[in-house]
Amino acid sequence: MKVKTNDEIRHEEVRLIGSDSSQLGIFSAAEALEKAYDEGLDLVEISANASPPVCRIMNFDKFRYEQAKKVQDAKKKQTTVETKEIKFRPKTEEHDLNFKIKHIKKFLSQKNKVKLTMRFRGREIVYCQTVGLEAMNKIASYLEDDAVILQPPTMEGRQMVMFVGPKS
């Protein structure tokens, strides 16, 4: 967002706020600019959509620096939630399934969402509503302490998909 300063402000009159945050009143743009120069500061347009537009007398370099700091702090505090994917088949054995559940719990502890994908090959597709749904519900029951189901098991082509997320 480009902020207009000093000579870039082309309005007839502006509402002026002083360097000490006091309301100075409505002035012509030229008078407001003169007042800013008298104080050795810049005239900065705060709100262009107001009627009349609001301008403030301030040190623009310091203002820009503080804005950059705010953006930097906001970036530090934001967390990115990744979606991890775990794939398995309807005939995945109990031991392998337990390992995959451990991985799911690890991803959930790192505050990531997990996409569980069960792929059906060839004639396995016949068992999608029985064996496949059973396996998905079994996994969901193992995860009920650590996770919340964001999307229940649904078929997408030849694979069944379920999304789980961490409990808050």
KOLTOR-770103 format. One record per residue: x, y negated, z of N, C-alpha, C in turn. Coordinates in steps of 0.02 Angstrom, whole numbers. Atoms other than C-alpha are relative to their C-alpha. Last residue first. Example, Ala and Ser with C-alpha at 12.3 -4.5 7.8 and 13.67 -1.06 7.14 Angstrom:
<recs>
REC  -42  59  -3  684  53  357  -39  -55  37
REC  45  59  0  615  225  390  45  -60  0
</recs>
This chain:
<recs>
REC  -25  65  -23  -361  1379  1016  25  3  70
REC  48  29  -47  -375  1558  955  30  -64  28
REC  -16  -4  -71  -264  1588  804  -56  -29  44
REC  -40  57  -24  -341  1616  634  13  6  73
REC  2  9  -72  -407  1767  539  45  -60  18
REC  -44  51  -27  -452  1783  355  -9  -4  76
REC  26  28  -62  -523  1943  278  51  -51  26
REC  -38  53  -31  -502  2007  101  -35  -24  63
REC  42  27  -53  -556  2168  17  44  -49  39
REC  -28  5  -67  -470  2206  -148  -50  -32  49
REC  -18  -66  -27  -521  2271  -317  31  -4  69
REC  -25  -46  51  -614  2113  -370  12  68  30
REC  -22  45  54  -632  2001  -219  32  45  -52
REC  -33  -30  58  -733  2099  -91  17  -55  -50
REC  38  6  63  -771  2015  74  40  31  -56
REC  -24  -37  59  -715  2050  253  -47  -9  -60
REC  8  -73  -7  -769  1912  374  22  35  -64
REC  42  -25  55  -695  1738  353  -5  75  8
REC  20  58  38  -622  1637  497  -45  19  -58
REC  10  -17  70  -613  1782  619  -28  -61  -37
REC  70  12  16  -542  1718  783  -7  14  -75
REC  21  33  62  -379  1787  846  -75  -12  -3
REC  -47  49  26  -279  1841  998  -27  -43  -57
REC  -28  40  -55  -402  1938  1106  42  -59  -26
REC  51  44  -29  -508  1999  957  25  -42  58
REC  -21  70  -2  -355  2063  863  -47  -46  38
REC  -66  4  -31  -373  2250  893  20  -73  12
REC  9  -16  -71  -562  2237  858  67  -2  38
REC  32  57  -33  -527  2145  695  -9  14  75
REC  -52  52  -8  -406  2282  643  -28  -60  37
REC  -46  -27  -50  -541  2414  673  56  -51  15
REC  32  11  -66  -668  2307  579  44  25  57
REC  -1  72  -14  -550  2300  429  -31  -15  69
REC  -70  19  -16  -520  2488  436  4  -74  17
REC  -18  -29  -65  -707  2525  444  69  -22  22
REC  33  42  -50  -743  2406  300  16  24  71
REC  -30  67  1  -615  2496  192  -29  -45  54
REC  -67  -4  -29  -670  2672  239  32  -69  6
REC  -2  -46  -57  -854  2640  206  68  -3  34
REC  50  19  -50  -890  2492  92  0  46  60
REC  -10  68  -26  -727  2507  -5  -50  -19  54
REC  3  1  -73  -734  2696  -20  4  -70  30
REC  63  -31  -22  -780  2706  -205  -8  -7  75
REC  50  54  -2  -637  2583  -242  -68  27  24
REC  8  22  -69  -516  2723  -196  -55  -52  7
REC  65  -22  -26  -549  2796  -370  -10  -20  73
REC  34  -55  33  -407  2694  -447  -67  17  32
REC  -26  -21  65  -320  2582  -323  -42  58  -27
REC  26  -65  19  -401  2484  -181  25  17  -70
REC  4  -12  71  -303  2340  -103  -24  72  -13
REC  0  -72  10  -338  2285  75  -11  13  -74
REC  21  -24  66  -288  2106  103  6  75  -3
REC  -7  -73  1  -279  2023  274  -29  25  -66
REC  45  -29  49  -249  1836  260  13  75  -3
REC  -22  -62  32  -170  1766  417  -55  25  -47
REC  57  -40  20  -179  1588  482  27  62  -34
REC  13  -6  71  -25  1521  570  -64  40  -11
REC  55  45  21  -13  1458  749  -11  0  -76
REC  -33  58  29  157  1543  782  -50  -50  -29
REC  -33  34  -56  66  1662  901  38  -61  -25
REC  51  38  -36  -48  1706  754  30  -38  59
REC  19  57  42  101  1756  647  -51  -44  37
REC  -57  45  0  168  1868  788  -17  -63  -41
REC  0  34  -65  -5  1945  812  58  -49  5
REC  56  47  1  -14  1984  625  -1  -39  65
REC  -20  57  41  159  2063  632  -55  -53  -1
REC  -51  37  -37  107  2173  777  22  -62  -38
REC  37  38  -51  -50  2221  680  48  -40  43
REC  29  58  35  59  2272  533  -39  -44  49
REC  -55  46  16  161  2384  647  -27  -63  -33
REC  -19  32  -63  1  2461  717  57  -49  -11
REC  51  50  -15  -59  2495  539  16  -38  64
REC  -15  57  43  103  2584  499  -49  -57  13
REC  -63  30  -23  77  2697  650  18  -61  -41
REC  8  34  -64  -106  2730  609  63  -37  22
REC  1  -41  -61  -76  2778  427  -2  -45  62
REC  -58  17  -41  -123  2668  279  -6  36  67
REC  -31  -61  -28  -253  2763  176  62  -15  41
REC  47  -36  -44  -365  2611  146  30  62  33
REC  45  -41  41  -216  2511  82  -47  37  47
REC  -1  -71  -16  -117  2368  160  -52  35  -43
REC  34  -45  47  -69  2189  129  4  72  25
REC  -19  -69  -16  -28  2057  260  -42  44  -47
REC  42  -53  28  -31  1876  203  29  68  19
REC  -41  -60  12  28  1722  295  -46  55  -27
REC  41  -60  3  -68  1559  280  46  57  -19
REC  -11  -42  59  36  1414  340  -49  58  2
REC  26  -67  -12  -23  1281  459  8  39  -64
REC  27  -31  60  85  1127  448  -21  71  17
REC  -22  -69  7  105  1029  608  -32  28  -63
REC  46  -44  37  99  841  617  29  70  -5
REC  51  -31  -42  193  756  759  -45  48  -39
REC  -29  -43  -51  353  719  665  -53  40  37
REC  -26  -59  34  261  652  512  29  49  50
REC  58  -40  20  159  534  622  23  64  -35
REC  25  -34  -60  320  473  704  -59  45  -17
REC  -49  -51  -19  396  434  533  -24  40  61
REC  6  -54  49  240  341  476  46  58  18
REC  64  -33  -12  239  238  635  -10  59  -47
REC  -7  -41  -60  426  200  615  -64  38  16
REC  -40  -59  19  398  141  436  9  47  59
REC  44  -44  40  259  26  496  36  64  -20
REC  46  -33  -47  373  -44  632  -48  47  -37
REC  -39  -49  -39  511  -81  504  -47  39  47
REC  -14  -56  45  387  -167  388  37  57  36
REC  64  -33  12  324  -278  530  10  63  -43
REC  14  -38  -61  503  -321  581  -65  40  -7
REC  -49  -55  -2  541  -371  402  -11  44  61
REC  21  -54  44  380  -472  393  48  59  1
REC  -62  -18  32  416  -581  546  -15  62  -42
REC  -41  -51  -33  242  -644  583  66  9  -37
REC  -69  24  0  110  -775  543  41  50  40
REC  -32  7  -65  -52  -686  504  72  -25  -8
REC  -73  0  5  -175  -690  362  30  -12  68
REC  -36  11  -63  -360  -644  358  76  5  -13
REC  -51  -50  -16  -457  -664  195  40  -19  63
REC  -58  4  43  -609  -780  204  53  52  20
REC  19  64  30  -718  -677  194  5  -54  54
REC  40  43  -44  -634  -512  233  -17  -65  -36
REC  71  -9  14  -576  -396  93  -45  -45  43
REC  18  36  61  -395  -456  93  -74  2  -13
REC  62  -27  27  -362  -407  273  -22  -41  -60
REC  19  -58  -40  -187  -429  345  -62  34  -30
REC  71  -13  8  -106  -547  220  -18  65  36
REC  15  -68  24  65  -595  287  -75  9  -2
REC  73  -4  1  132  -773  306  -17  67  -32
REC  35  -13  63  316  -761  351  -75  -1  10
REC  26  -67  9  417  -838  495  -35  6  -68
REC  -55  -42  23  529  -989  525  -20  72  -10
REC  -20  -45  -55  396  -1073  632  59  44  -20
REC  -20  43  -56  382  -1218  509  25  42  59
REC  -69  21  13  381  -1091  366  26  -45  57
REC  -44  -58  -8  226  -1008  439  73  -20  -9
REC  -4  -14  -72  138  -1176  461  48  58  13
REC  -42  53  -29  179  -1221  279  10  12  75
REC  -69  -17  19  109  -1055  218  49  -50  31
REC  -18  -58  -40  -53  -1088  313  73  19  -13
REC  -10  23  -69  -64  -1263  239  24  58  44
REC  -61  41  -1  -39  -1194  62  16  -24  71
REC  -58  -45  3  -166  -1055  87  65  -39  4
REC  -15  -15  70  -298  -1181  143  63  43  0
REC  -43  49  33  -339  -1164  326  4  16  -74
REC  -1  -8  72  -471  -1077  432  40  -57  -31
REC  55  27  39  -440  -1061  618  8  13  -74
REC  -15  70  14  -288  -1039  731  -55  -33  -41
REC  38  22  59  -344  -876  812  14  -74  -10
REC  57  44  -14  -208  -823  935  -32  -22  -66
REC  65  -34  8  -100  -669  905  -59  -43  18
REC  16  -25  -68  61  -755  969  -69  33  2
REC  -51  -50  -17  126  -773  790  -12  29  70
REC  -68  23  -17  -34  -862  745  47  56  18
REC  -15  -25  -67  -187  -792  657  73  -18  13
REC  -69  -6  -22  -251  -889  507  5  24  72
REC  7  3  -73  -416  -866  417  70  16  27
REC  -12  -62  -37  -377  -904  235  -13  -12  74
REC  -10  9  -72  -427  -1032  106  5  67  35
REC  12  71  -13  -414  -1045  -83  13  -15  74
REC  68  18  -18  -334  -872  -101  -6  -75  14
REC  28  47  48  -172  -840  -196  -72  -21  16
REC  68  11  -24  -61  -751  -68  -30  -57  -42
REC  43  -48  34  94  -696  -165  -73  -10  18
REC  24  29  63  185  -855  -110  -45  48  -39
REC  -19  68  20  202  -794  72  -32  -24  -65
REC  -33  45  -47  166  -608  85  12  -67  -34
REC  -18  66  29  49  -483  3  31  -44  54
REC  24  55  -42  55  -306  71  23  -65  -31
REC  -40  61  6  74  -166  -55  -33  -55  41
REC  42  59  0  0  0  0  44  -62  0
</recs>
